[in-house]
Amino acid sequence: MKYYIQGEKVNLNKPKVAGILNLTEDSFFDGGCYDTEKKALLQVEKLISEGADFLDIGGQSTRPGSKFITADEELKRVIPIIKIIKKEYPKIKLSIDTFWSKVANESVQEGVCMINDVSGGTLDPQMLPTIGRLKVPYVLMHMRGTPQTMNQYTKYENLVENVVQYFEEKIKEAKNFGIENLFLDPGFGFSKTLEQNYELLNQLDQLKKFNLPIYIGISRKKMIYETLNISVNEALVGTSALHLYALLQGANVLRVHDVKEAKQMIILAKQIKSN
């Protein structure tokens, strides 16, 4: 399974790590931590030094109940940092976590090479046509409703069948717009109860039928710290455990706050699979 990303052939049979850089004020774990250029660059340096294959930059929180900011507000947050990162670390592959087509378009002009959209193109009807025109890889996520309303949409006749059907329809729609390089994100924590998140994780291999890379975002999420009755700051061990399980189920990319530990899980998963 190989994709061309930023002009380079990337072998996704060897799992990759996307380090999270949140430029938001209200993200559930590190909101407001990297709100200056200096703080953001220090975090970028840390993520890269620990072995991040990509950096996923977010200018808007999509945690449950979060309020949207406009595309222009989001651009003011992310574009200056993107420019600095590309100047200081020109080889690092950047993705932008956005559901606005305008943000996607302008970010790609500044050197971003992948779009990560929690809405699967539903929050901005111009997103899929824009990605088709830009010809960049696209992370397609499963979610019902919006970050404000998604907790009202957790009733499924069969969760895993619904997720599979969603991807069948969305992959077809994306390809109609000329989007070829797709990643599938099952959307842990989005329009799913705590128990449903584990049901989905336990059947993650059902997504392998699409022969597309599986992109996982479970780092320090509520499904971990609520299960363990701990704080989000204490959720690294639980995160690592679920990362290892996801890798054994076929995950290709881990989107994480803690790169070093995620890379260690990749080594362990390889060892388990090869013996």
Sine and cosine of phi, psi and omega as CSV:
sin_phi,cos_phi,sin_psi,cos_psi,sin_omega,cos_omega
0.00,0.00,0.97,-0.23,-0.08,-1.00
-0.80,-0.61,0.72,-0.70,0.06,-1.00
-0.86,-0.51,0.51,-0.86,0.18,-0.98
-1.00,-0.03,0.89,-0.45,-0.01,-1.00
-0.81,-0.59,0.85,-0.52,-0.06,-1.00
0.83,0.56,0.63,0.78,0.05,-1.00
0.98,0.21,0.06,1.00,-0.05,-1.00
-0.90,-0.43,0.69,-0.72,0.05,-1.00
-0.96,0.26,0.86,-0.51,-0.05,-1.00
-0.93,-0.37,0.85,-0.52,0.01,-1.00
-1.00,0.08,0.96,-0.29,-0.06,-1.00
-1.00,0.02,0.03,1.00,0.17,-0.99
-0.94,0.34,-0.40,0.92,0.17,-0.99
-0.99,-0.10,0.93,-0.37,-0.11,-0.99
-0.82,0.57,0.54,-0.84,-0.03,-1.00
-0.89,-0.45,0.30,-0.95,-0.01,-1.00
-0.85,-0.52,0.79,-0.61,0.12,-0.99
-0.97,-0.25,0.91,-0.41,0.02,-1.00
-0.99,0.15,0.71,-0.70,-0.08,-1.00
-1.00,0.07,0.77,-0.64,0.16,-0.99
-0.85,-0.53,0.99,-0.17,0.00,-1.00
-1.00,0.01,0.85,-0.53,0.07,-1.00
-0.97,-0.24,0.37,0.93,-0.06,-1.00
-1.00,-0.06,0.31,-0.95,0.06,-1.00
-1.00,-0.03,-0.29,0.96,-0.21,-0.98
-0.74,-0.67,0.42,0.91,0.10,-1.00
-0.92,0.38,0.45,-0.89,-0.18,-0.98
-0.92,0.39,-0.44,0.90,-0.06,-1.00
-0.95,-0.33,-0.80,0.60,-0.14,-0.99
-0.83,-0.55,0.50,0.87,0.02,-1.00
-0.86,0.52,0.77,-0.63,0.03,-1.00
0.99,0.12,-0.06,1.00,-0.05,-1.00
-0.96,0.27,-0.48,0.88,-0.11,-0.99
-0.82,-0.57,0.77,0.64,-0.11,-0.99
-1.00,-0.03,0.11,0.99,0.14,-0.99
-0.81,-0.59,0.35,-0.94,-0.01,-1.00
-0.87,0.49,-0.63,0.77,-0.02,-1.00
-0.89,0.45,-0.73,0.68,0.00,-1.00
-0.90,0.44,-0.66,0.75,-0.01,-1.00
-0.89,0.45,-0.68,0.73,-0.02,-1.00
-0.92,0.39,-0.59,0.81,0.06,-1.00
-0.89,0.46,-0.64,0.76,0.04,-1.00
-0.93,0.36,-0.64,0.77,0.06,-1.00
-0.85,0.52,-0.72,0.69,0.01,-1.00
-0.86,0.52,-0.67,0.74,0.00,-1.00
-0.90,0.43,-0.74,0.67,-0.03,-1.00
-0.88,0.48,-0.68,0.73,-0.01,-1.00
-0.93,0.36,-0.67,0.74,-0.02,-1.00
-0.90,0.43,-0.46,0.89,0.01,-1.00
-1.00,0.08,-0.07,1.00,0.14,-0.99
0.95,-0.30,0.34,0.94,0.02,-1.00
-0.87,0.50,0.72,-0.70,0.07,-1.00
-1.00,0.10,-0.53,0.85,0.07,-1.00
-0.71,-0.71,0.32,-0.95,0.24,-0.97
-0.89,-0.46,0.78,-0.62,0.02,-1.00
-0.96,-0.27,0.93,-0.37,-0.12,-0.99
-0.99,-0.15,0.79,-0.62,0.00,-1.00
-0.85,-0.53,0.77,-0.64,0.04,-1.00
-0.94,-0.34,0.04,1.00,-0.04,-1.00
-0.58,-0.81,0.80,-0.60,0.02,-1.00
-0.96,0.29,0.65,-0.76,0.08,-1.00
-0.86,-0.51,0.38,0.93,0.07,-1.00
-0.91,0.42,0.35,-0.94,-0.02,-1.00
-0.82,0.58,0.78,-0.63,0.03,-1.00
1.00,0.09,-0.02,1.00,-0.03,-1.00
-0.92,0.39,0.50,-0.86,0.01,-1.00
-1.00,-0.07,0.66,-0.75,0.02,-1.00
-0.95,0.31,0.56,-0.83,0.27,-0.96
-0.94,-0.33,0.30,-0.95,-0.05,-1.00
-0.96,0.28,0.26,-0.97,0.06,-1.00
-0.87,0.50,-0.63,0.77,0.00,-1.00
-0.91,0.41,-0.64,0.77,0.05,-1.00
-0.90,0.44,-0.66,0.75,0.01,-1.00
-0.90,0.44,-0.66,0.75,0.02,-1.00
-0.88,0.48,-0.62,0.78,0.03,-1.00
-0.88,0.47,-0.51,0.86,0.02,-1.00
-0.98,0.21,-0.68,0.73,-0.22,-0.97
-1.00,-0.09,-0.57,0.82,-0.12,-0.99
-0.89,0.46,-0.72,0.69,0.02,-1.00
-0.85,0.53,-0.63,0.78,0.00,-1.00
-0.95,0.33,-0.65,0.76,0.05,-1.00
-0.85,0.53,-0.71,0.71,-0.01,-1.00
-0.87,0.49,-0.68,0.73,-0.01,-1.00
-0.92,0.40,-0.70,0.72,-0.01,-1.00
-0.88,0.47,-0.70,0.71,-0.02,-1.00
-0.91,0.41,-0.48,0.88,0.05,-1.00
-0.96,0.27,-0.71,0.71,-0.07,-1.00
-0.99,0.17,-0.56,0.83,-0.07,-1.00
-0.73,-0.69,0.94,0.33,-0.14,-0.99
-0.89,0.45,-0.36,0.93,-0.06,-1.00
-1.00,0.02,-0.29,0.96,-0.05,-1.00
-0.94,0.35,0.67,-0.74,0.00,-1.00
-1.00,0.07,0.79,-0.61,-0.04,-1.00
-0.93,-0.36,0.67,-0.74,0.21,-0.98
-0.88,-0.48,0.40,-0.92,0.03,-1.00
-0.89,-0.46,0.77,-0.64,0.00,-1.00
-1.00,-0.03,0.99,-0.14,-0.08,-1.00
-0.45,-0.89,0.44,-0.90,0.15,-0.99
-0.92,-0.38,0.09,1.00,0.03,-1.00
-1.00,-0.09,0.80,-0.60,0.02,-1.00
-0.90,0.43,-0.56,0.83,0.01,-1.00
-0.90,0.44,-0.66,0.75,0.03,-1.00
-0.92,0.40,-0.67,0.74,0.03,-1.00
-0.86,0.51,-0.75,0.66,-0.05,-1.00
-0.88,0.48,-0.77,0.63,-0.07,-1.00
-0.94,0.34,-0.52,0.85,0.03,-1.00
-0.92,0.39,-0.65,0.76,0.02,-1.00
-0.90,0.43,-0.60,0.80,0.05,-1.00
-0.88,0.48,-0.44,0.90,-0.02,-1.00
-1.00,-0.09,0.07,1.00,0.11,-0.99
0.90,-0.43,-0.03,1.00,0.09,-1.00
-0.93,0.37,0.62,-0.78,-0.10,-0.99
-0.86,-0.52,0.14,0.99,0.01,-1.00
-0.42,-0.91,0.57,-0.82,0.02,-1.00
-0.90,-0.43,0.76,-0.65,0.01,-1.00
-0.90,-0.44,0.95,-0.31,-0.16,-0.99
-0.87,-0.49,0.93,-0.37,-0.03,-1.00
-0.91,0.41,-0.31,0.95,-0.12,-0.99
-0.99,-0.10,-0.11,0.99,-0.06,-1.00
0.87,0.49,0.47,0.88,0.02,-1.00
1.00,0.08,0.12,0.99,-0.08,-1.00
-1.00,0.07,-0.38,0.93,-0.05,-1.00
-1.00,0.01,-0.26,0.96,0.07,-1.00
-0.61,-0.79,0.95,-0.31,-0.07,-1.00
-0.89,0.46,-0.24,0.97,0.02,-1.00
-1.00,0.01,-0.07,1.00,-0.09,-1.00
-0.90,0.43,-0.80,0.60,-0.05,-1.00
-0.89,0.45,-0.70,0.72,0.09,-1.00
-0.86,0.51,-0.60,0.80,0.00,-1.00
-0.91,0.41,-0.70,0.71,0.02,-1.00
-0.89,0.45,-0.65,0.76,0.04,-1.00
-0.86,0.50,-0.61,0.79,0.02,-1.00
-0.96,0.28,-0.63,0.78,-0.05,-1.00
-0.96,0.28,-0.42,0.91,0.01,-1.00
0.86,0.51,0.70,0.71,0.06,-1.00
-0.91,-0.42,0.40,-0.92,0.07,-1.00
-0.86,0.51,0.52,-0.86,-0.11,-0.99
-0.71,-0.71,0.82,-0.58,0.08,-1.00
-1.00,0.01,0.91,-0.42,-0.07,-1.00
-0.98,-0.20,0.90,-0.44,-0.09,-1.00
-0.94,-0.33,0.50,-0.87,0.08,-1.00
-1.00,0.02,0.82,-0.57,0.12,-0.99
-0.40,-0.91,0.56,-0.83,0.15,-0.99
-0.92,-0.39,0.62,-0.78,-0.06,-1.00
0.97,0.25,-0.49,-0.87,0.02,-1.00
-0.80,-0.60,0.16,-0.99,0.08,-1.00
-0.82,0.58,-0.47,0.88,0.02,-1.00
-0.97,0.24,-0.53,0.85,-0.15,-0.99
-0.90,-0.43,-0.08,1.00,-0.20,-0.98
-0.88,0.47,-0.45,0.90,0.01,-1.00
-0.94,0.33,-0.15,0.99,0.08,-1.00
-1.00,0.04,-0.08,1.00,-0.12,-0.99
-0.86,-0.51,0.74,0.67,-0.05,-1.00
-0.96,-0.26,0.14,0.99,0.02,-1.00
-1.00,-0.08,0.87,-0.50,-0.01,-1.00
-0.78,-0.63,0.61,-0.79,0.18,-0.98
-0.92,0.40,-0.67,0.74,0.08,-1.00
-0.50,-0.87,0.95,-0.31,-0.12,-0.99
-0.85,0.53,-0.81,0.58,-0.11,-0.99
-0.90,0.43,-0.65,0.76,0.06,-1.00
-0.88,0.47,-0.62,0.79,0.02,-1.00
-0.90,0.43,-0.69,0.72,0.00,-1.00
-0.90,0.44,-0.69,0.72,0.02,-1.00
-0.89,0.46,-0.70,0.72,0.01,-1.00
-0.90,0.44,-0.65,0.76,0.05,-1.00
-0.83,0.55,-0.74,0.67,-0.03,-1.00
-0.93,0.37,-0.58,0.81,0.06,-1.00
-0.84,0.54,-0.71,0.70,-0.03,-1.00
-0.95,0.32,-0.68,0.73,-0.08,-1.00
-0.95,0.32,-0.59,0.81,0.05,-1.00
-0.89,0.46,-0.68,0.73,0.03,-1.00
-0.88,0.47,-0.70,0.71,0.01,-1.00
-0.89,0.46,-0.71,0.71,-0.01,-1.00
-0.88,0.47,-0.68,0.74,-0.02,-1.00
-0.93,0.38,-0.50,0.87,0.09,-1.00
-0.90,0.45,-0.43,0.90,0.05,-1.00
-1.00,-0.05,0.11,0.99,0.05,-1.00
1.00,0.07,0.27,0.96,0.01,-1.00
-1.00,0.03,0.87,-0.50,-0.06,-1.00
-0.95,-0.31,-0.67,0.74,-0.09,-1.00
-1.00,0.02,1.00,0.02,-0.07,-1.00
-0.96,-0.29,0.60,-0.80,0.21,-0.98
-0.91,-0.42,0.60,-0.80,0.00,-1.00
-0.95,-0.30,0.85,-0.53,0.04,-1.00
-0.92,-0.40,0.90,-0.43,-0.04,-1.00
-0.93,0.37,-0.17,0.99,0.14,-0.99
0.97,0.24,0.80,0.61,0.05,-1.00
-0.88,0.47,0.78,-0.63,0.00,-1.00
1.00,0.01,-0.08,1.00,-0.02,-1.00
-0.94,-0.33,0.92,-0.40,-0.02,-1.00
0.81,0.59,0.64,0.77,0.04,-1.00
-0.60,-0.80,0.62,-0.78,0.09,-1.00
-0.97,0.24,0.18,-0.98,0.03,-1.00
-0.83,0.56,-0.73,0.68,-0.02,-1.00
-0.91,0.43,-0.61,0.79,0.01,-1.00
-0.91,0.41,-0.56,0.83,0.06,-1.00
-0.85,0.52,-0.67,0.75,0.00,-1.00
-0.96,0.28,-0.56,0.83,0.10,-1.00
-0.86,0.50,-0.69,0.72,-0.01,-1.00
-0.93,0.37,-0.68,0.73,0.03,-1.00
-0.87,0.49,-0.63,0.78,-0.04,-1.00
-0.94,0.35,-0.33,0.94,0.01,-1.00
-0.87,-0.50,0.47,0.88,-0.03,-1.00
-0.84,0.54,-0.53,0.85,-0.03,-1.00
-0.91,0.42,-0.21,0.98,0.08,-1.00
-0.89,0.45,-0.41,0.91,-0.02,-1.00
-0.98,0.18,-0.19,0.98,-0.02,-1.00
-0.93,0.38,-0.29,0.96,0.00,-1.00
-0.87,0.50,-0.40,0.92,-0.04,-1.00
-0.99,0.13,-0.21,0.98,-0.03,-1.00
0.82,0.57,0.64,0.77,0.07,-1.00
-0.83,-0.56,0.48,-0.88,-0.01,-1.00
-0.89,0.45,0.65,-0.76,-0.01,-1.00
-0.99,-0.15,0.81,-0.58,-0.12,-0.99
-0.93,-0.36,0.83,-0.55,-0.15,-0.99
-0.90,-0.44,0.79,-0.61,0.09,-1.00
-0.83,-0.56,1.00,0.02,0.02,-1.00
-0.83,-0.56,0.07,1.00,-0.13,-0.99
-0.85,0.53,0.88,-0.47,0.11,-0.99
0.84,0.54,0.45,0.89,-0.06,-1.00
-0.99,0.16,0.21,-0.98,-0.05,-1.00
-0.83,0.55,-0.56,0.83,0.00,-1.00
-0.86,0.51,-0.39,0.92,0.03,-1.00
-1.00,-0.02,-0.84,0.55,-0.15,-0.99
-0.96,0.27,-0.43,0.90,0.09,-1.00
-0.97,0.26,-0.62,0.79,0.05,-1.00
-0.87,0.49,-0.65,0.76,-0.06,-1.00
-1.00,0.00,-0.08,1.00,-0.02,-1.00
0.83,0.56,0.77,0.64,0.02,-1.00
-0.75,-0.66,0.04,-1.00,0.05,-1.00
-1.00,0.06,0.29,-0.96,0.03,-1.00
-0.87,0.49,-0.52,0.85,0.01,-1.00
-0.93,0.37,-0.32,0.95,-0.02,-1.00
-0.99,-0.15,0.15,0.99,-0.20,-0.98
-1.00,-0.04,0.23,0.97,-0.05,-1.00
-0.93,0.37,-0.69,0.72,-0.03,-1.00
-0.89,0.45,-0.71,0.70,0.04,-1.00
-0.88,0.47,-0.64,0.77,0.05,-1.00
-0.86,0.51,-0.72,0.69,-0.02,-1.00
-0.88,0.47,-0.64,0.77,0.02,-1.00
-0.88,0.48,-0.71,0.71,-0.01,-1.00
-0.95,0.31,-0.53,0.85,0.10,-1.00
-0.87,0.49,-0.70,0.71,0.01,-1.00
-0.88,0.48,-0.69,0.72,0.00,-1.00
-0.89,0.46,-0.69,0.72,0.00,-1.00
-0.88,0.47,-0.65,0.76,0.03,-1.00
-0.89,0.46,-0.64,0.76,0.02,-1.00
-0.93,0.36,-0.37,0.93,0.05,-1.00
-1.00,0.02,-0.07,1.00,0.09,-1.00
0.92,-0.39,0.20,0.98,0.03,-1.00
-0.88,0.47,0.63,-0.78,0.00,-1.00
-0.96,-0.29,-0.47,0.88,0.01,-1.00
-0.69,-0.72,0.73,-0.68,0.11,-0.99
-0.95,-0.32,0.83,-0.56,0.07,-1.00
-0.99,-0.11,0.90,-0.43,-0.27,-0.96
-0.67,-0.74,0.39,-0.92,0.19,-0.98
-1.00,0.07,-0.46,0.89,-0.15,-0.99
-0.87,-0.50,1.00,-0.08,-0.15,-0.99
-0.94,0.34,-0.73,0.69,-0.08,-1.00
-0.82,0.57,-0.73,0.69,-0.03,-1.00
-0.93,0.37,-0.58,0.81,0.04,-1.00
-0.91,0.42,-0.65,0.76,0.04,-1.00
-0.89,0.45,-0.58,0.81,0.05,-1.00
-0.90,0.43,-0.63,0.78,0.02,-1.00
-0.91,0.43,-0.56,0.83,0.04,-1.00
-0.90,0.44,-0.66,0.75,0.04,-1.00
-0.89,0.45,-0.70,0.71,0.00,-1.00
-0.91,0.42,-0.66,0.75,0.01,-1.00
-0.88,0.47,-0.67,0.75,0.03,-1.00
-0.88,0.48,-0.67,0.74,-0.01,-1.00
-0.91,0.42,-0.66,0.75,0.02,-1.00
-0.89,0.46,-0.71,0.70,-0.07,-1.00
-0.93,0.36,-0.46,0.89,-0.11,-0.99
-1.00,-0.04,0.03,1.00,-0.03,-1.00
-0.76,-0.65,0.00,0.00,0.00,0.00
